């Protein structure tokens, strides 16, 4: 139970940081930041650990620095894909 609460909180923070990096912060609310952070963590956990052999993501209950970076990169990639599909450019 506590792990899910931490995933929601950390996912919200990571989604917010990713939206700042991708300059979409004004378009998103708190709920969308949480969704972007969690879905981005899943995406990053699927892409980066097999390629580079680094830690998993926050959705696996690992809250180390490498897993936070993997989750943040996944959220940034997710926002880049959404921007590409919505506007035709990454931004």
TORPA-609172 format. One record per residue: z negated, x, y of N, C-alpha, C in turn; residue in one letter. Coordinates in steps of 0.05 Angstrom, whole numbers, plus 5000, padded with zeros to 4 digits. Each point is the difference from the previous one (the first is absolute). Example, Ala and Ser with C-alpha at 12.3 -4.5 7.8 and 13.67 -1.06 7.14 Angstrom:
! TORPA-609172
484452644886500049825024500050185024a 501449935021499950165024498649855022s 
! end
This chain:
! TORPA-609172
500050164976500049845024500050175025x 498350215000499950175023502550165004x 501350074978502650155002502149845014x 500149744994502049825013499549985030x 497549995008499349985028500950265014x 499450234987500950265011503050025002x 501449904979503050005001501049845023x 498849775005500949835022499550135027x 497650125004499350135025501850255004x 500150174980501650255003503049935002x 500949804986502849915002500649905028x 498249865012500449915027500250235020x 498350194997500050245017502650154996x 500850044975502550154995502549855009x 499949734997502249845011500250015030x 497750015013499950025029501150275009x 499150224986501050275007503050024995x 501049884978502950014995501549845021x 498949785009501449855021500050145027x 498050175005500050165024502250224998x 500250124976502050214996502849895003x 500449764989502749885000500549835025x 498149995018500249855025500449704996x 498749884981500149714996497349885003x 498250145013497249905002499849745016x 501649965020499849765017501049754985x 501650044979501149784985498349904977x 498050164992498449944977497249925007x 498949824985497249935003498350144978x 497549934999498250134981500849944971x 500749754995500749934972502550154991x 502050035017502450144992499450304997x 498250115016499250284997498850044972x 498349824991498750024974502149994978x 501949815003502149974980501750254999x 500850105023501750245001498550244988x 497450035006498450224989499849984969x 499549774990499649974971502750034985x 502149865009502650024987501150285004x 499650125023500850285004498550194981x 497549954995498550174982501149974971x 500749764993501249974973502750144999x 501649975021502650145001499750304999x 498250105016499550295001498950104973x 498349844987498950084974502150004978x 502249855004502250014980501950235005x 500350085025502150205007498950284999x 497850065014499250285005498650144977x 498149874985498750154979501950114978x 502049854991501850114980501750235011x 500749985026501750215012498650265006x 497649985011498550235009497550074985x 499249824982497650064984497449985015x 500049865023497649975015498649744993x 497649955011498449774993501449735002x 498749804990501149735000499949875028x 499249755001499849875026497349855001x 499549875022497549865004499749764981x 502349904991499949764982499050084972x 499950254994498950094975497150085002x 498849945023497150055004499450295008x 502050165006499750285008500150015031x 497950085013499950015029499950295010x 501350184986500050285009502250045021x 500050235013501950055021502949994990x 500750124977502849974991500849714995x 498249844989500749724994500349845026x 498450075020500349875026502750075013x 500850254998502650085010502349884985x 499849984974502049864984500349715008x 497749875004500049725008501249965028x 499350185019501149995027503050044999x 500950204985502950054999501549764987x 498849884981501149764988500249775020x 498049965017500149805020502150055021x 500350265007502150075020502849954988x 500350074975502649954986500649704999x 497949844994500449714999500849895027x 498850095022500749905026502850105008x 500850244991502750105006502149834985x 499449924976501849824985500249735013x 497849895008500049745014501550015026x 499650225016501550035024503050034995x 500750154979502850044994501349734992x 498749844984501149744992500049805023x 498050015017499849805022501950075024x 500150265007501450075024502550174995x 500350094976502350184994499650295007x 497550075008499350275006497150054994x 499250254996497350064993498149985024x 500950085023498649995026498650265005x 
! end
